[in-house]
Amino acid sequence: MYCFTSMVAILALFQCNPEVRAQAKPRILISTDIGGTDPDDFQSMIHLLMYADRFQIEGLVSSPFGNGRKKDILDIIDLYEKDLGKLKKHSYGFPAPDALRKICKQGAILEAPYKGYTTATEGSDWIISCAKKKNDQPLWVLLWGGIEDLAQALHDAPEIKENIRVYWIGGPNKKWSINPYAYIAEHHPNLWMIEANATYRGWFMDPESPKNITSKAFYGNYIQGRGAMGKDFINYYKGDIKMGDTPSLAYLMKGNPDNPTGESWGGSFTPIDRSSRTIFERNTTTADTVATYSVVEWWFKGPKLAIPADSACFTLDVSGQSWPGYYLGDGQYGVRYSPKQVEVGAYMTHSSISELDGQKGKYVSVAPWPGKPSPDDYILGRNWYGDRTEPELFLGTQQGAKTVSKHREEYLMDWAKRWEWLK
């Protein structure tokens, strides 16, 4: 009887004491390129705030690329504030809008140079501050865009990696953040990291979805006419569901986050002990094969210039996009790239330095990642996880994507219930 009474008392304390309840929620910090090159982060931010009662949100950091800024996060919080009254009728624990505004921080705006870091930002300092809080729970750093602020935080306070767990939506973001990724993989290989380069695509790839929840149908069936956030949702992809960053949050919503190899709404992953990397000291051809999502480096010889190492002095153009190349010192120049898909790619360099101008070549990228072992690979620790490689878990060329898409009806219909709250 005594044990039973004690258990009832503990449960009552948990239900009535907001501080106890808050501690049971996963601690999360979001780094997002909302407002940047891809509008899907607006969709993911709306989804996050509609589930904000289930998390202890400690940071919302605007990460780099394009025109995205902290204001874009604040704009969505303004919409959330309009809908908050209806949300609170259905669930305890939604955070106050002003509390969310206080934890919005501006992170890096420009990409990191070849060394992978530059100077501290408001965002990187906030990551450090949150990670150093005394707490029995880890801080989950969910990366929806560039990885610059995390790399800067790890450079400035490497001890924080003992207190954080990272789920990064890589793929295209890895392509843009290739230098800070290389820095982290080389200098912080013992980071607890889920690197989702393709798995996340199962969130919006729906070849077998019921007709009512296809990416195009979901808005009209469940979002349209529901609250300020629902009214705004049509502005992103005309309401078509993408939300490619949401699997990082969903990973903490359904499943055991301590076990990345298990089942979860955010996917299932496999431990990896290396990250594919290939260095070419020449131009490449279609005879040169690299793994999709790998780090590919081209090194070129040129004049010994009296400029600082890490100076950007040429560009590499691939598929209509450009990446800066850097002076490495002693007449050596280098540029990194990461192919985001299976492809035959072509590149060309441009520079006012004649030896670096007009260098061109091709390459072939293939799945799965990591690819065949290379002496250039980054050697990783015991807690780095990547996309599953089993052929039966591919959706098209996207490895591991079925580990998310298999749960599509369940997680979308759960979200549909919350949209009902806003009618």
VMD Tcl script that draws the C-alpha trace (Angstrom):
set ca {
  {0.00 0.00 0.00}
  {2.86 2.35 0.90}
  {4.53 1.82 -2.49}
  {1.24 2.40 -4.28}
  {0.58 5.61 -2.34}
  {4.08 6.87 -3.08}
  {3.66 6.19 -6.78}
  {0.37 8.11 -6.83}
  {2.09 11.03 -5.11}
  {4.91 11.03 -7.66}
  {2.45 10.98 -10.55}
  {0.47 13.81 -8.99}
  {3.65 15.87 -8.62}
  {4.52 15.21 -12.28}
  {1.07 16.30 -13.46}
  {0.78 19.42 -11.29}
  {4.31 20.79 -11.13}
  {5.27 22.60 -14.36}
  {9.01 22.41 -13.57}
  {8.88 18.64 -13.12}
  {6.91 18.24 -16.32}
  {9.26 20.50 -18.24}
  {12.26 18.43 -17.20}
  {10.66 15.35 -18.73}
  {10.48 16.99 -22.13}
  {13.39 16.65 -24.57}
  {15.65 19.69 -24.55}
  {16.02 21.00 -28.10}
  {17.85 23.76 -29.93}
  {16.94 24.36 -33.58}
  {19.37 25.84 -36.09}
  {17.49 26.75 -39.26}
  {18.09 28.45 -42.60}
  {14.47 29.64 -42.61}
  {14.00 32.44 -45.13}
  {17.04 31.29 -47.07}
  {17.21 29.28 -50.25}
  {14.41 26.79 -49.47}
  {10.98 27.78 -48.05}
  {10.37 24.38 -46.48}
  {11.81 25.60 -43.15}
  {8.75 27.82 -42.72}
  {6.61 24.68 -42.89}
  {8.87 22.90 -40.40}
  {8.78 25.87 -38.01}
  {4.97 25.86 -38.05}
  {5.01 22.13 -37.35}
  {7.46 22.65 -34.46}
  {5.34 25.32 -32.80}
  {2.19 23.23 -33.12}
  {4.01 20.57 -31.06}
  {5.83 23.02 -28.79}
  {4.04 21.60 -25.74}
  {6.07 18.41 -26.12}
  {9.53 19.98 -25.98}
  {11.70 22.21 -23.87}
  {12.77 24.62 -26.61}
  {16.02 26.29 -25.54}
  {17.16 27.97 -28.74}
  {16.01 29.01 -32.21}
  {19.05 30.01 -34.24}
  {18.98 31.53 -37.70}
  {21.70 29.72 -39.64}
  {23.39 30.83 -42.88}
  {22.75 31.08 -46.61}
  {20.49 33.29 -48.67}
  {18.45 36.06 -47.11}
  {17.24 34.15 -44.05}
  {17.45 36.03 -40.76}
  {16.19 35.81 -37.19}
  {13.17 37.92 -38.19}
  {11.83 34.99 -40.22}
  {11.61 32.92 -37.03}
  {9.97 35.81 -35.20}
  {7.36 36.15 -37.94}
  {6.22 32.56 -37.42}
  {6.14 33.07 -33.64}
  {3.77 36.01 -34.29}
  {1.41 33.61 -36.09}
  {1.76 31.06 -33.30}
  {0.74 33.76 -30.80}
  {-2.51 34.30 -32.70}
  {-3.30 30.57 -32.56}
  {-2.07 29.94 -29.03}
  {-5.44 30.34 -27.34}
  {-6.93 27.49 -29.34}
  {-3.87 25.29 -28.89}
  {-3.93 25.73 -25.11}
  {-7.49 24.45 -24.91}
  {-6.23 21.02 -25.95}
  {-2.82 20.59 -24.29}
  {-0.85 21.85 -21.33}
  {2.62 23.28 -21.72}
  {2.74 25.48 -24.81}
  {5.48 28.10 -24.24}
  {4.70 31.79 -24.10}
  {5.51 33.65 -27.34}
  {7.76 36.13 -25.53}
  {9.73 33.24 -24.02}
  {10.34 31.92 -27.54}
  {11.31 35.34 -28.81}
  {13.97 35.63 -26.10}
  {15.74 32.48 -27.32}
  {15.83 33.51 -30.99}
  {19.44 34.21 -32.01}
  {21.21 35.27 -35.18}
  {23.85 32.84 -36.31}
  {26.43 32.93 -39.07}
  {25.37 34.54 -42.33}
  {28.35 33.73 -44.56}
  {29.78 30.28 -45.20}
  {32.84 29.23 -43.23}
  {36.20 29.25 -45.06}
  {38.34 26.21 -45.74}
  {39.42 25.81 -42.10}
  {35.72 25.39 -41.15}
  {35.18 28.19 -38.65}
  {35.66 31.96 -38.31}
  {34.47 34.02 -35.35}
  {31.79 33.50 -32.73}
  {28.21 34.55 -33.44}
  {25.23 35.16 -31.22}
  {23.99 31.75 -32.38}
  {27.20 29.81 -31.70}
  {27.55 31.42 -28.27}
  {23.96 30.44 -27.48}
  {24.67 26.83 -28.41}
  {27.56 26.85 -25.93}
  {25.46 28.51 -23.22}
  {22.62 26.00 -23.58}
  {24.98 23.02 -23.76}
  {26.71 24.07 -20.54}
  {23.53 24.21 -18.49}
  {23.49 21.71 -15.65}
  {20.92 19.14 -16.65}
  {20.52 15.39 -16.54}
  {19.27 15.40 -20.15}
  {21.39 16.00 -23.24}
  {20.71 19.02 -25.41}
  {19.42 17.89 -28.80}
  {20.82 20.19 -31.48}
  {18.58 19.80 -34.53}
  {20.23 21.26 -37.62}
  {17.91 22.30 -40.44}
  {20.47 24.21 -42.48}
  {24.11 25.17 -42.32}
  {26.40 23.63 -39.72}
  {28.60 26.71 -39.31}
  {27.34 27.71 -35.87}
  {27.80 24.22 -34.47}
  {31.35 24.04 -35.87}
  {32.13 27.42 -34.33}
  {30.69 26.35 -30.97}
  {32.74 23.14 -30.99}
  {35.88 25.08 -31.89}
  {35.33 27.62 -29.11}
  {34.17 25.13 -26.46}
  {35.02 21.57 -27.53}
  {33.93 20.21 -24.16}
  {30.25 20.77 -25.04}
  {30.21 17.69 -27.25}
  {29.84 15.63 -24.06}
  {26.47 17.30 -23.44}
  {24.87 17.44 -26.88}
  {23.37 15.12 -29.42}
  {23.08 16.25 -33.01}
  {20.60 15.32 -35.73}
  {21.62 17.04 -38.97}
  {19.59 17.16 -42.15}
  {22.58 16.92 -44.49}
  {22.25 16.28 -48.22}
  {22.04 19.73 -49.86}
  {22.97 21.39 -46.57}
  {26.17 19.36 -46.52}
  {27.00 20.67 -49.96}
  {26.71 24.27 -48.76}
  {28.38 23.63 -45.39}
  {31.13 21.36 -46.61}
  {33.99 23.21 -44.86}
  {32.54 23.19 -41.32}
  {31.47 19.58 -41.87}
  {35.05 18.65 -42.76}
  {36.29 20.47 -39.66}
  {33.86 18.62 -37.37}
  {34.52 15.20 -38.92}
  {38.29 15.67 -38.62}
  {38.56 17.38 -35.24}
  {35.44 16.20 -33.38}
  {34.87 12.63 -34.60}
  {33.53 11.58 -31.19}
  {30.52 13.87 -31.49}
  {27.17 12.08 -31.06}
  {25.80 12.69 -34.54}
  {23.00 11.48 -36.80}
  {23.93 12.56 -40.32}
  {20.76 12.17 -42.37}
  {21.73 12.84 -45.97}
  {18.85 11.00 -47.65}
  {16.63 9.38 -45.00}
  {14.72 12.62 -44.41}
  {13.35 12.53 -47.97}
  {10.92 9.84 -46.89}
  {8.95 12.61 -45.17}
  {7.68 13.98 -48.48}
  {8.25 11.17 -51.00}
  {4.84 9.51 -51.09}
  {4.50 7.01 -53.94}
  {2.27 4.72 -51.87}
  {0.49 7.24 -49.62}
  {-3.31 7.22 -49.32}
  {-4.83 9.88 -51.55}
  {-5.97 12.04 -48.64}
  {-2.41 12.62 -47.37}
  {-0.34 13.03 -50.51}
  {1.89 16.10 -50.46}
  {-0.56 18.01 -52.63}
  {-3.77 16.82 -50.95}
  {-2.87 17.27 -47.29}
  {-3.21 21.06 -47.28}
  {-6.74 21.10 -48.68}
  {-7.90 18.24 -46.50}
  {-6.40 19.21 -43.14}
  {-4.75 22.67 -43.10}
  {-6.81 25.09 -45.16}
  {-8.97 27.43 -43.09}
  {-7.36 26.51 -39.78}
  {-5.83 29.36 -37.82}
  {-3.24 32.00 -38.64}
  {-0.57 29.35 -39.22}
  {-2.85 27.49 -41.59}
  {-3.56 30.68 -43.53}
  {0.18 31.29 -43.87}
  {1.06 27.73 -44.87}
  {-0.14 28.21 -48.46}
  {2.73 30.66 -49.03}
  {5.31 27.86 -49.05}
  {5.27 25.50 -52.04}
  {1.60 26.48 -52.49}
  {0.83 24.36 -49.45}
  {2.42 21.18 -50.80}
  {4.05 19.28 -47.97}
  {7.83 19.19 -48.02}
  {9.16 19.94 -44.53}
  {12.40 18.12 -45.20}
  {13.83 19.19 -41.83}
  {10.93 17.97 -39.69}
  {12.24 14.37 -39.39}
  {14.87 15.67 -36.94}
  {12.05 16.74 -34.61}
  {9.94 13.67 -35.37}
  {12.85 11.50 -34.28}
  {12.19 12.69 -30.74}
  {8.43 12.34 -31.02}
  {8.00 8.63 -31.66}
  {10.69 6.04 -30.99}
  {13.62 5.66 -28.63}
  {16.07 8.49 -29.42}
  {18.80 6.73 -27.44}
  {18.78 4.00 -30.10}
  {19.30 5.43 -33.62}
  {19.20 1.90 -35.09}
  {15.60 1.38 -33.91}
  {12.29 2.49 -35.38}
  {11.25 6.14 -35.16}
  {9.23 8.73 -37.04}
  {12.56 10.38 -37.87}
  {14.08 7.27 -39.42}
  {16.39 4.42 -38.56}
  {20.16 4.73 -38.94}
  {23.30 2.65 -38.97}
  {26.56 3.27 -37.10}
  {29.37 4.41 -39.40}
  {33.07 4.52 -38.53}
  {34.22 6.68 -41.43}
  {33.01 9.50 -43.63}
  {33.90 9.25 -47.31}
  {36.46 11.72 -48.57}
  {38.58 11.81 -51.74}
  {41.34 14.26 -52.59}
  {42.28 14.78 -56.24}
  {45.49 16.60 -57.10}
  {44.41 16.75 -60.74}
  {41.33 17.31 -62.81}
  {38.92 14.38 -62.81}
  {36.99 12.52 -65.51}
  {34.01 10.20 -65.69}
  {36.44 7.42 -64.82}
  {36.59 8.92 -61.30}
  {33.78 7.70 -59.03}
  {32.96 9.13 -55.62}
  {30.19 8.43 -53.13}
  {27.16 10.66 -53.11}
  {27.31 12.99 -50.05}
  {31.06 12.43 -49.76}
  {33.65 15.16 -49.34}
  {35.44 15.70 -52.64}
  {38.49 17.96 -52.77}
  {40.40 19.28 -55.76}
  {43.88 20.65 -55.10}
  {45.66 22.81 -57.65}
  {49.17 24.21 -57.92}
  {49.66 27.93 -58.51}
  {51.83 30.89 -57.62}
  {53.12 31.43 -54.09}
  {51.19 34.53 -53.13}
  {51.76 36.92 -50.26}
  {48.19 36.53 -49.02}
  {46.90 34.83 -45.86}
  {46.08 31.14 -46.00}
  {42.32 30.59 -46.23}
  {41.88 33.52 -48.61}
  {39.15 32.88 -51.18}
  {40.72 33.41 -54.60}
  {38.84 31.23 -57.10}
  {35.45 29.58 -57.59}
  {34.31 26.13 -58.60}
  {31.14 26.10 -60.70}
  {28.99 22.95 -60.67}
  {25.48 22.77 -62.15}
  {25.06 26.53 -62.23}
  {26.16 27.02 -58.61}
  {29.50 28.30 -57.30}
  {31.72 27.35 -54.37}
  {34.70 29.38 -53.17}
  {38.18 27.93 -53.42}
  {40.96 28.92 -51.06}
  {44.68 29.52 -50.87}
  {46.15 26.82 -48.63}
  {49.63 28.29 -48.57}
  {52.94 27.53 -50.31}
  {51.42 27.68 -53.80}
  {48.65 25.15 -52.99}
  {44.97 25.88 -53.62}
  {41.95 23.81 -52.68}
  {38.17 23.59 -52.92}
  {35.67 21.17 -51.41}
  {32.36 19.94 -52.79}
  {29.77 17.32 -51.87}
  {27.48 15.86 -54.56}
  {23.92 15.72 -53.22}
  {22.64 13.05 -55.60}
  {23.60 10.23 -57.91}
  {24.89 12.05 -60.98}
  {27.48 12.66 -63.62}
  {28.71 16.12 -62.75}
  {30.90 18.65 -64.52}
  {32.88 21.53 -63.04}
  {34.95 24.51 -64.09}
  {37.06 26.97 -62.10}
  {37.18 30.74 -62.49}
  {39.87 33.03 -61.16}
  {41.95 36.09 -61.93}
  {44.94 33.81 -61.25}
  {45.71 32.32 -64.65}
  {46.83 28.92 -63.30}
  {43.45 28.49 -61.58}
  {41.23 29.81 -64.34}
  {39.48 27.36 -66.64}
  {40.36 24.14 -64.82}
  {37.59 21.71 -65.70}
  {36.58 18.10 -65.44}
  {33.84 15.63 -64.60}
  {33.07 13.06 -61.92}
  {30.53 10.32 -61.23}
  {28.77 10.07 -57.85}
  {27.08 6.85 -56.81}
  {25.10 5.45 -53.88}
  {25.35 4.28 -51.19}
  {27.16 6.52 -48.73}
  {29.71 5.97 -47.26}
  {31.31 4.54 -50.39}
  {34.33 2.31 -50.81}
  {37.06 2.94 -48.22}
  {39.68 5.51 -49.12}
  {42.89 6.52 -47.32}
  {41.49 10.07 -47.32}
  {38.36 9.14 -45.31}
  {37.60 10.82 -42.01}
  {37.75 8.25 -39.22}
  {34.77 8.62 -36.89}
  {34.02 7.64 -33.32}
  {31.45 5.19 -31.92}
  {28.44 7.52 -31.97}
  {28.18 8.70 -35.57}
  {25.22 7.37 -37.55}
  {24.29 7.51 -41.22}
  {21.56 6.49 -43.65}
  {20.74 2.80 -43.82}
  {22.30 1.11 -46.85}
  {20.00 -1.90 -47.41}
  {18.64 -1.78 -51.00}
  {15.09 -2.54 -49.80}
  {15.10 0.68 -47.74}
  {15.81 2.95 -50.72}
  {13.13 5.15 -52.29}
  {14.51 5.52 -55.80}
  {18.10 6.62 -55.26}
  {17.45 7.90 -51.72}
  {18.99 5.48 -49.25}
  {17.20 4.86 -45.98}
  {14.17 6.95 -46.99}
  {11.71 4.11 -46.42}
  {12.59 4.11 -42.72}
  {10.69 7.44 -42.57}
  {8.07 6.98 -45.31}
  {6.76 3.78 -43.68}
  {5.42 5.94 -40.84}
  {4.01 8.67 -43.11}
  {0.32 8.03 -42.54}
  {0.78 7.80 -38.77}
  {2.69 11.04 -38.30}
  {0.66 13.07 -40.78}
  {-2.65 11.99 -39.29}
  {-1.32 12.84 -35.83}
  {-0.55 16.31 -37.15}
  {-4.01 16.51 -38.78}
  {-5.55 16.15 -35.30}
  {-3.69 19.24 -34.18}
  {-4.86 21.20 -37.18}
  {-8.39 20.35 -36.05}
  {-7.64 22.24 -32.85}
  {-7.29 25.44 -34.92}
  {-10.66 25.30 -36.69}
}
mol new
graphics top color blue
foreach p $ca { graphics top sphere $p radius 0.5 }
foreach p [lrange $ca 0 end-1] q [lrange $ca 1 end] { graphics top cylinder $p $q radius 0.2 }
display resetview
